[in-house]
Amino acid sequence: MNLVYKNEKLLFGVMLAVSMLAWGALLIGTLGQALLYAAAFYLAWYLACYVAQSALVAWLTGTGVRITAQQFPDLHQRVLACCARLERTSVPEAYLLQAGGGFHALARRFPGNNNIVLDSDLVDALDDRPDAINFHIGHAIGGLDRRHLHRALLLAPAALLPLLGAAYARAREYSCDRHGFHACAELASAQAGLAALAAGGKRWRHLDRTGYAAQARQAGGFWMSFHELISDRPWLVKRMAVVRDLAQGAPVEPGAPRHGLAYVLALCVPRVSLGLGAPGALLTLLTLAAVLATVAWPAWQNLEARTRMTQAVAVGREAAAAVERYYYANGQSPATLEQAGYALIDPGHVVQALEVDAGNGVVRVYPSDMRYRGGALAFTPRVDENRRVLWRCSGEDLPAAVLPPDCRD
């Protein structure tokens, strides 16, 4: 059985392509400055993650119970068996944790270690169906095998996009479910593992799994479609339906088709939380604002200034060409540009003023950009031994960074 959900690889390819375009555009748009910011951001991000994860590791080690051959050997054997069934050579460290009734299994990448965490309430709920615990162990191992957390920073630009980021997250969840399904010795155990998530520690035994999976047919309504499209997780009824079909060897049908208009509304909702909820959404928005303020916006302003300065240089060269023609015809510089027959054409309004020095023929162009008022582009002529006029472009009280290369001293 293919352990990777059919759409995960496709969505990963799209995410990777979009992210590479975004990173490349940022690099080109900032003329390489983004490398410095990216290095600083990555260092800060890594240090923050390291500190936060070290706190989690310390909390996990100081609170949870590490599952070993001596400590809960039955669970340890299940971890080993799941790794063998999933053909995983390295065995992750497994912990049992009282999570206050939150039924879930977690896979995290901590500095230097692969860890899986099992909710003790979930393990207790499945005490009389221990093979169902394999589903949650396999689900957690699936996240490690697919390296989902490792790719987060690389795919960050695409992960923010509406529809795409959440679709990839849901595809990853289905892939982890397939790993959990394959880790079970009995096919029906995967359904039992999901039933415990749905109905709780006692009632799951009496859950009509077929009837619960049939609820997936109701997931095609507008609001259910919309809220799933902006969510990182599929509806649990859909996950049950998929596992049911896998167990029966039937074609996988996760539920009714989604409502078409839900896609339109979901397209207007950026995935800013990255699966972290409201605090994550706020943190992501603040991070994006900081990046724009410190990198993108100044880079855009510099690019716009260079573009306008290049246009001003083109105006200056046209004026210099008119002065040159007047010199060849009259043997001297004109008193004004009008005398040289030059009429300013400036559709972009990049020039505030334009003049020629009657004594030496120097043409000066004064940019209209308020940031560079008082500065000028100077086109200085000289006559060579063949009596040809040669021009030198330079900036007067203008920063070299905004000048074209041939106008820098």
C-alpha positions in Angstrom: 0.0 0.0 0.0 1.2 3.5 -0.8 1.8 5.2 2.5 1.7 8.7 0.9 -1.7 10.3 0.2 -2.2 10.7 -3.6 -2.2 14.5 -3.5 0.7 15.2 -1.0 3.5 14.9 -3.5 1.7 17.0 -6.1 0.9 19.7 -3.5 4.4 19.6 -2.2 5.7 20.2 -5.7 3.4 23.1 -6.2 4.3 24.5 -2.8 8.0 24.2 -3.5 7.8 25.9 -6.9 5.7 28.8 -5.5 8.1 29.2 -2.5 11.2 29.1 -4.7 9.7 31.8 -6.9 8.9 33.9 -3.8 12.3 33.5 -2.3 13.9 34.2 -5.7 11.8 37.4 -6.2 12.8 38.6 -2.8 16.4 38.0 -3.5 16.3 39.7 -6.9 14.1 42.5 -5.7 16.5 43.4 -2.9 19.6 43.0 -5.1 21.0 40.3 -2.8 20.3 42.2 0.4 17.7 39.6 1.3 20.6 37.1 1.8 21.8 39.1 4.8 18.3 39.5 6.2 17.5 35.8 5.5 20.7 34.7 7.3 19.9 36.9 10.3 16.2 35.8 10.3 17.2 32.1 10.0 19.7 32.5 12.9 17.1 34.2 15.1 14.4 31.7 14.1 16.7 28.8 14.8 17.8 30.2 18.2 14.2 30.9 19.1 13.1 27.4 18.1 16.1 25.9 19.9 15.2 27.7 23.1 11.5 26.9 22.9 12.1 23.3 21.9 14.7 22.9 24.7 12.1 24.1 27.1 9.6 21.5 25.7 12.2 18.8 25.8 13.0 19.7 29.5 9.3 19.8 30.3 8.7 16.5 28.5 11.6 14.8 30.2 10.7 16.2 33.6 7.0 15.5 33.3 6.4 12.7 30.8 7.4 9.0 31.2 9.9 7.8 28.7 8.8 4.5 27.2 11.6 1.9 27.4 12.1 -1.8 27.6 11.9 -1.5 31.4 9.3 1.3 31.6 6.0 0.1 30.0 7.6 -2.7 27.9 4.4 -3.4 26.2 4.3 0.0 24.7 8.0 -0.2 23.9 7.4 -3.4 21.9 4.6 -1.7 20.0 6.9 1.2 19.1 9.5 -1.3 17.8 6.8 -3.3 15.9 5.5 -0.1 14.3 8.9 0.9 13.2 9.5 -2.6 11.7 6.2 -2.5 9.9 6.9 0.9 8.5 10.5 -0.1 7.7 12.0 2.6 9.8 15.6 1.9 10.9 15.9 4.5 13.6 13.6 4.1 16.6 12.3 7.5 18.0 12.2 8.2 21.7 8.6 7.7 22.9 7.0 9.4 25.9 3.7 8.8 27.7 2.1 12.1 28.8 -1.0 13.0 30.8 -2.4 15.7 28.4 -5.5 16.6 30.4 -7.9 14.6 28.3 -6.7 15.9 24.9 -6.8 12.7 22.8 -4.0 13.0 20.3 -0.5 11.7 19.4 2.2 14.2 18.6 5.4 14.0 16.5 7.9 16.7 17.1 11.4 17.3 15.9 13.5 18.5 18.8 17.2 19.5 18.5 19.1 16.3 18.0 16.2 13.9 18.6 13.1 12.4 17.1 10.3 12.1 19.6 6.8 10.8 19.6 4.4 11.6 22.5 1.4 9.4 23.4 -1.6 10.8 25.4 -2.0 8.5 28.4 -5.8 9.0 28.3 -5.8 7.7 24.7 -3.6 4.7 25.7 -5.9 3.9 28.6 -9.0 4.2 26.4 -7.6 1.6 24.0 -6.4 -0.7 26.8 -8.7 -3.6 25.6 -7.8 -2.9 22.0 -4.0 -2.4 22.2 -3.5 -2.9 18.5 -5.4 0.4 17.9 -2.6 2.2 19.8 -0.4 1.2 16.9 -2.5 3.5 14.7 -1.5 6.5 16.7 2.1 5.4 17.0 2.3 4.9 13.2 0.5 8.3 12.7 3.2 10.0 14.7 6.1 8.1 13.0 4.5 9.1 9.6 5.1 12.8 10.4 8.8 12.0 11.1 9.3 9.9 8.0 7.7 12.5 5.7 9.9 15.2 7.4 6.8 17.5 7.6 8.3 19.8 10.2 11.7 20.1 8.5 10.2 21.6 5.4 8.2 24.3 7.2 10.6 27.2 6.7 11.4 26.3 3.1 7.7 26.2 2.2 6.7 29.2 4.3 5.8 31.6 1.4 3.4 29.1 -0.2 2.1 28.0 3.1 0.5 31.4 3.6 -1.5 31.2 0.5 -5.2 30.5 0.8 -6.4 27.0 -0.2 -2.9 25.8 -1.1 -1.3 25.8 2.4 -4.2 24.2 4.1 -4.7 21.6 1.4 -1.1 20.5 1.8 -1.5 20.3 5.6 -4.6 18.1 5.1 -2.8 15.9 2.6 0.0 15.4 5.2 -2.6 14.3 7.7 -4.0 11.7 5.3 -0.5 10.4 4.7 0.1 10.1 8.5 -3.2 8.2 8.8 -2.0 5.8 6.1 1.2 5.2 8.1 -1.0 4.6 11.2 -3.2 2.2 9.2 -0.2 0.2 8.0 1.2 0.0 11.5 -1.8 -1.9 12.7 -1.8 -5.7 12.7 -5.6 -5.8 12.3 -7.1 -3.5 9.7 -10.1 -2.6 11.9 -7.8 -1.4 14.6 -7.2 1.9 12.7 -10.9 2.5 12.9 -10.9 1.9 16.6 -8.1 4.3 17.1 -10.1 7.1 15.3 -13.3 6.0 17.2 -11.5 6.8 20.5 -10.7 10.3 19.2 -14.3 10.8 18.2 -16.3 9.4 21.1 -13.9 9.4 24.1 -12.5 6.8 26.4 -15.6 4.7 27.0 -18.2 5.5 24.4 -16.0 4.6 21.5 -16.6 0.9 22.0 -20.3 1.5 21.2 -19.7 3.8 18.2 -21.3 2.7 15.0 -18.3 3.3 12.8 -20.1 2.8 9.6 -22.7 5.3 10.6 -20.1 7.7 11.8 -18.2 7.4 8.5 -21.4 8.0 6.7 -21.6 11.5 8.2 -18.8 12.4 5.7 -21.6 12.6 3.1 -22.9 15.7 5.0 -19.5 17.4 4.6 -20.4 18.8 1.2 -22.5 21.7 2.5 -21.3 25.3 2.1 -20.2 26.0 5.7 -18.6 22.6 6.3 -16.8 22.9 3.0 -15.6 26.4 3.8 -14.3 25.6 7.3 -12.5 22.5 6.1 -10.9 24.4 3.2 -9.3 26.9 5.7 -8.4 24.2 8.2 -5.1 22.2 8.5 -7.0 19.0 9.3 -9.7 17.1 7.5 -13.0 16.5 9.2 -12.6 13.4 11.5 -15.6 11.8 9.8 -13.7 12.0 6.5 -10.6 10.4 8.0 -12.9 7.6 9.4 -14.4 7.1 5.9 -11.0 6.9 4.3 -9.7 4.4 6.9 -12.9 2.3 6.5 -12.4 2.1 2.7 -8.7 1.2 3.2 -9.8 -1.6 5.6 -12.4 -2.9 3.1 -10.0 -2.6 0.2 -12.6 -0.3 -1.5 -11.8 2.8 -3.6 -11.1 5.6 -1.2 -14.0 8.1 -1.1 -13.5 10.7 1.7 -17.0 12.1 1.4 -19.3 14.3 -0.6 -17.7 16.9 -3.0 -17.2 20.3 -1.5 -19.5 23.2 -2.3 -18.1 25.2 -5.2 -18.8 28.6 -3.7 -16.9 27.6 -0.5 -13.7 27.7 -2.6 -14.5 31.4 -3.6 -14.9 32.5 0.0 -11.9 30.4 1.2 -9.8 32.0 -1.5 -10.1 35.3 0.5 -8.8 33.8 3.7 -5.0 33.7 3.9 -3.6 30.8 6.0 -1.8 33.1 8.4 -2.0 30.8 11.5 0.1 28.0 10.0 -1.9 25.6 12.2 -1.1 27.6 15.4 -4.6 29.1 15.9 -5.3 32.8 16.8 -2.0 33.4 18.6 -0.1 32.0 15.6 -2.1 34.1 13.2 -1.2 37.3 15.1 2.4 36.2 15.4 2.6 35.5 11.7 1.0 38.8 10.7 3.4 40.7 13.0 6.3 38.8 11.5 5.2 39.6 7.9 4.7 43.2 8.8 8.2 43.3 10.3 9.7 41.7 7.2 8.0 44.2 5.0 9.1 47.1 7.2 12.7 46.0 7.4 13.3 44.4 4.1 10.7 44.5 1.4 9.5 48.1 1.8 13.0 49.8 1.8 14.1 47.5 -1.0 11.0 48.5 -3.1 11.7 52.2 -2.4 15.3 51.8 -3.5 14.3 50.0 -6.6 11.7 52.7 -7.4 14.3 55.4 -6.8 16.8 53.7 -9.2 14.1 53.3 -11.8 13.2 57.0 -11.7 16.9 58.0 -11.7 17.5 55.9 -14.8 14.6 57.7 -16.5 16.1 61.1 -15.4 19.5 60.0 -16.9 17.7 59.2 -20.2 16.2 62.8 -20.2 19.7 64.2 -19.5 21.3 62.3 -22.4 18.7 63.6 -24.8 19.4 67.2 -23.6 23.1 66.6 -23.9 22.6 65.3 -27.5 20.8 68.6 -28.4 23.7 70.6 -26.9 26.2 68.5 -28.8 24.4 69.2 -32.1 24.3 72.9 -31.3 28.1 72.9 -30.6 28.9 71.2 -33.9 26.7 73.7 -35.8 27.9 76.8 -34.0 31.2 76.1 -32.4 30.0 77.0 -28.9 27.6 76.0 -26.2 24.0 77.3 -26.3 22.9 79.8 -23.6 19.7 77.7 -23.0 18.4 74.4 -23.9 15.6 76.1 -25.8 18.3 77.7 -28.0 19.7 74.3 -28.6 16.2 73.3 -29.9 15.5 70.9 -27.0 12.0 70.6 -25.6 11.6 68.5 -22.4 9.5 65.4 -22.8 9.0 63.9 -19.3 5.8 61.8 -19.1 7.0 60.2 -15.8 7.6 63.5 -14.1 11.0 62.4 -13.0 12.7 65.8 -13.6 12.1 68.9 -11.5 14.4 71.2 -13.6 16.9 71.0 -16.5 19.6 73.5 -17.4 22.8 74.0 -19.4 25.8 76.1 -18.4 26.5 78.5 -21.2 30.2 78.7 -20.3 31.2 75.0 -20.4 28.1 73.2 -21.8 27.5 71.1 -18.6 23.9 69.8 -18.6 22.3 69.4 -15.2 19.2 67.4 -14.4 17.5 68.0 -11.1 15.4 64.9 -10.0 11.8 65.5 -8.8 12.1 62.9 -6.1 11.8 64.8 -2.8 14.5 62.6 -1.2 17.1 64.0 -3.6 16.2 67.6 -3.8 19.3 69.7 -4.1 21.2 67.0 -6.0 21.7 66.8 -9.7 22.8 64.6 -12.5 25.7 66.3 -14.3 26.6 65.6 -17.9 30.0 67.2 -18.5 31.4 67.5 -22.1 35.0 67.4 -23.3 36.3 67.6 -26.8 38.9 65.0 -27.9 41.8 65.3 -30.4 39.4 64.6 -33.2 37.1 67.3 -32.0 34.4 64.8 -31.0 32.3 65.6 -28.0 32.5 63.0 -25.2 30.1 63.1 -22.2 30.7 62.0 -18.6 27.7 61.4 -16.4 28.1 61.9 -12.6 26.0 62.6 -9.6 26.2 65.8 -7.6 25.0 65.3 -4.0 23.3 62.1 -5.0 23.9 58.7 -3.4 25.8 56.4 -5.6 23.4 53.5 -4.8 20.6 55.1 -6.8 22.8 56.0 -9.9 23.2 53.8 -12.9 26.7 52.2 -13.0 27.9 54.5 -15.8 27.1 57.6 -13.7 29.1 56.6 -10.7 32.4 58.3 -10.0 
